[in-house]
C-alpha cells in the first residue's frame, strides 16, 4: 500500500486504527460521515482540526487499501 503522510497507524493511538496524523480522528469516521451524505465542510465543522486535504487523504487511503484487497467471487 502507498504511504500517506496525513494518515498514521500507531498502536498507541485509537488502538492502531488509521487516524489523521496529529489528531485522534479515525479515517473510518470520516468515510462513514461522507457515506452518510455529510459534506467535507460539515465534517470539518464537527472536527475543527481537520483540513480539506485530510478528508481527501482519508479517501485516498481507503482507495489504496481496497486496491490491495484480494477479489472474492461467489
C-alpha positions in Angstrom: 0.0 0.0 0.0 1.2 3.5 -0.7 2.3 5.6 2.2 0.1 8.5 3.2 1.8 11.4 5.0 -1.5 12.6 6.5 -2.6 9.2 7.8 -0.8 7.4 10.7 -1.3 4.0 12.2 0.1 3.8 15.7 -0.9 1.1 18.3 -0.8 3.7 21.0 -3.5 5.9 19.2 -7.1 4.7 18.9 -6.0 1.1 19.2 -4.0 1.2 16.0 -6.8 2.4 13.7 -5.7 4.6 10.9 -6.2 8.2 12.0 -5.4 11.6 10.6 -1.9 12.5 11.8 -1.8 14.8 14.8 -5.5 14.1 15.6 -7.5 11.2 17.1 -9.9 11.3 14.2 -10.1 7.8 12.6 -10.2 7.6 8.8 -13.3 5.3 9.3 -15.3 8.1 10.9 -14.5 10.5 8.0 -15.6 7.8 5.5 -18.7 7.0 7.4 -19.7 10.6 7.6 -19.1 11.1 3.8 -21.1 8.0 3.1 -24.0 9.3 5.2 -24.1 12.4 3.0 -22.2 14.9 5.1 -20.2 17.4 3.2 -16.5 17.9 3.9 -17.3 21.3 5.3 -19.7 19.8 7.8 -17.2 17.2 8.8 -14.6 19.9 9.4 -17.1 21.8 11.5 -17.5 18.7 13.7 -13.7 18.2 13.8 -12.1 21.7 13.7 -8.5 20.3 13.5 -9.3 18.7 10.1 -8.5 20.3 6.8 -9.9 19.6 3.4 -6.6 17.8 2.5 -7.3 15.4 5.4 -10.7 14.5 4.0 -9.1 13.7 0.6 -6.3 11.8 2.3 -8.8 9.6 4.1 -10.5 8.8 0.8 -7.2 8.1 -0.9 -6.1 5.9 2.0 -9.3 3.8 1.7 -9.0 3.5 -2.1 -5.4 2.3 -1.8 -6.3 -0.1 1.0 -9.1 -1.6 -1.1 -6.9 -1.7 -4.2 -4.7 -4.2 -2.4 -7.6 -6.5 -1.4 -8.0 -9.9 -3.0 -11.1 -10.3 -5.1 -13.5 -13.0 -4.0 -16.3 -14.1 -6.2 -19.1 -16.3 -5.1 
